[in-house]
Amino acid sequence: MMAIDRTGTVGVVGTGTMGQGIAQVALLAGHPVRLYDVAPGRAGTAADAVMARLDRLVEKGRITPAEREAAYARLDPVGDIAGLADAQLVVEAILEDLVAKQQLFTALETVVSGDCLLATNTSSLSVTAVAGALRRPGRVVGLHFFNPAPLLPLVEVVSGSATDEAAATRAYDTAAAWGKTPVHCADTPGFIVNRLARPFYAEAFRLHEERAADPATIDAVLRECGGFRMGPFELTDLIGQDVNEAVTRSVWEAFFQDPKFTPSMAQRRLVEAGRHGRKAGRGWFGYGEGAQKPEPHTAEQCKAPDTVGIHAGLGPAAVLREMITEAGIEVTGDGAPEPSKGFIALPDGTRLTLTDGSAATTDPAGNCIRFDLALDYRTATRIALAPSDTVRPAALQSAIGLFQALGKQVSVIDDVPGMIVARTVAMLVDFAVDAVGRGVAGPQDIDTAMRLGVNYPRGPLEWGDELGARWVRDVLRNLHGAYGAPRYAPSPLLCRRAAADERLLSS
């Protein structure tokens, strides 16, 4: 391990919530910590706040009083940047302003020793640009902690264009020694998490803009069918609409307004109206006194059919055959394992099919009802259905009753291409595959970052492997055809993987 020695001093510049959190992490790892802030007296106030955090940890039994007293003795607020002269590592957590960060590191370069590691906690700026003004940019690395730093395990270790490999390794090993889970990534807009998470928000907002479903229903489907911890509407209300929209806009602009990262007009209107989420009392949902969160649309109880036909394989939804049989519903038809081509035939001949990225109304078979992708059809508690414009009400009620017999609540949404979970997951997988192809990070680091950084139920690459590259590619191709927009064009590497899978199956 190349981690800095536990006796080595860690400097933290910037004493807001993140700076205090990083200081706490370094303190509890055993380091002497120097806190500095350009505002007079603020470092001392931050030190008091860190000590109060340690007091609460003692009260909760997470550290001993002796550990707290030892940490107290190692914490030192300084009133001048010269107080960081003996630091082996300095982490800055000041405002997200490139010029301010460059000026800080330029000043630090005249103070610290030649082997001191300089780290920026930036979440949106280029590490390469931050280091660009320095005489020795090779020792600058990104150490992107997630808030709250003492609780969340993930740290993105970002190598700028000039970062020395030894500096990145030292930063990585130090984060690991502090009990964190570091991941390596290249200096790209949004790094791993903020780059790859964009579709989770963007697809939900687009569905809302298209009036496919209301925010509460979209959230519920992504939680209860897709397995996500929170839906994008409630999550952005928690993060802050202004904060989330600013990150989205920053990534979009950094990618030269690539359509894949286009911000949401509906979210922009929220920000303009001052509806910034929980902190403002209102965002997508209300949070003021007496406010009640809207309930998702849930279909009333319907009668399940006595028998259905299942023809060919159901691809990622193959387990539905067993579940339907276990529910006491007779199943007829063949079970040929042809992926993604099968359907469930309702008694009147209406076809119930897993969404393939196209609208049900455009299906050549005629009367058709799409159902959404689930993380796990057995454990999912909700499913979304999208009927074609020609489906009779009785057929829709039969489809609703079928899934209710499987123990699911049912949300009926408008007939939009790709529905809710499927289009979101397909985009997440494609973004992750593209990031691997562009050298942003390795597959394991990407999956780890998305599971730990944003609590996804499964890493996107792992999810893509389970679904199969062909299925993901075909969903995106159909979305691309439906919208005619480059936003949904599958990445070249995903298409290569799908083609390779096809050749292996045909050989």
Steps between C-alpha positions, in 0.01 A plus 500: 500500500617853416260674739635798687622409848242529777732742678501725194306825519191542282397853407137577419422831329138609500297447815145446382310175546724306264825639641389416853405149390835437333681633808301259718592205276869587510493558876341164575756335274764629743645802318582842639260732314542870427188694403534819297247740357561835335220656710640612839376289790320247284761227551456523877122481467535196273734333751233546769244345266727198434548456875123506545473226236750292698297558818194356327699196390597438863134530604408241239777267614685512168824630646633501854555812710875432480485495118310827505757667726784377280322639192446833679874523559577439131259764365650843444328798331752735339453861404753511217573274206860479625364281779470219243874497426568158649196325349552180302155533344280806450137451395310806384123523536439863410239643263464348153687774318794419276689825551463478879633145504792586273592797720485281811726230357740759362531642852537152651782421259709774663433365850496118507789262441579352161356160590167631637199357316243760392140383463186672381156386612338654192191324369459692176825670397785354298787375716725568202388864492537540878861379475574686179630815669757318715870446451458136604153388386599134533430493874142626466228236515126500545368354826126526456324408824123461514290687753492429790867403477519318836211269404520433127777257404568599139792721398571566132875531445534710187814520289539818300693501175822593682446300822791270580402136535679490837288792625176328398612175664596684819162673511318172433690314773447784747124497442499122549701537821234741623239225465355632176433314174701684234455461126737621230366713217622732229439874498173509307194723558306364797769237568317166546191556712387844383561400138328162504206599723362757255252263325341403832375856534472595134277212389260550790473871430446436130224249578335765717535758222338252258213450748569128514435499874509732799816535716366290789420211264836516321679499836295205623566292189876563518504411870257210516568348158850622414641452850645851539520634854326825411324632193661789307234755594523441874878466479553832321267666751734367769819604316357838403362574152744788461796276588394207281413721204831684529693170486297386200559828321872495586546149358295588189706811433828317568400247233437784254121465537491135401127404466553200726547741791230755415350658815127494575285802424255395771777497760627838377153644561503363855832670567382827348191488723713450811353155556834349602366200691481418868719791608258743331184325618403407147653332198334229293306433818389722787672490841332781689276458802213269413644408161428146387707318243282389206433128474603310186233398256397145589239302311194368679463126552417309184421134429792289382453278193461127561746416225763673290728393220875555510666482162878490456734631767438814705866605516577682828143425615527121455419433867144623442408159355578332834333777698180480298485123543566534874208746521267226378447641151515245220776560248482373143733548204862417431793617709766525236794695642520762223598814694297821492255374237238331713164617628224412743169452320191610691173312441376750238829479306652825627875465535679591819867566423808622683581846371761501226543877478217552252146614571231233528286679242771453235525123557427315173300239692220750564333502841787500746579594859858558606625422850812650652836350591547402865817456702349174630148405397457283809582770753361799309185634663386717210492470122420759233279422200470706181208405271489576131241750387280221359491269802151436635434589866413138580842384375678760709303391805599139431869600482468697823335204671776266379776702667287559809470122529880494510494732802574825317343841517446627148557848362358567154701763313476655157637309201849649493798325341709305751264570792673593829746245638609352168600826334671623817702182548588473131639854506693437823654185354595676178655795683706256707613296198594820319698618804701176497564541129625854552732404784312692768534209746514123515184288516539409868563860601195616305267246659642568846461875456138478392402258776670698775474853363131502410375175657403329175369147561749358252804634318397607147755274333392204711140584412590520133671160513186348649269658242736432211660753269256412218195577711639834617613595148162413350310703760720801424471451124122497529506809721729666248258410221198621695648839591740551210744656745870420553433489874403133472752378242681202658872546553745333259638270770152380597427424134828308473415293805152427367641394163752273670220338701303441182794331333559276802135394503496427128828302499 
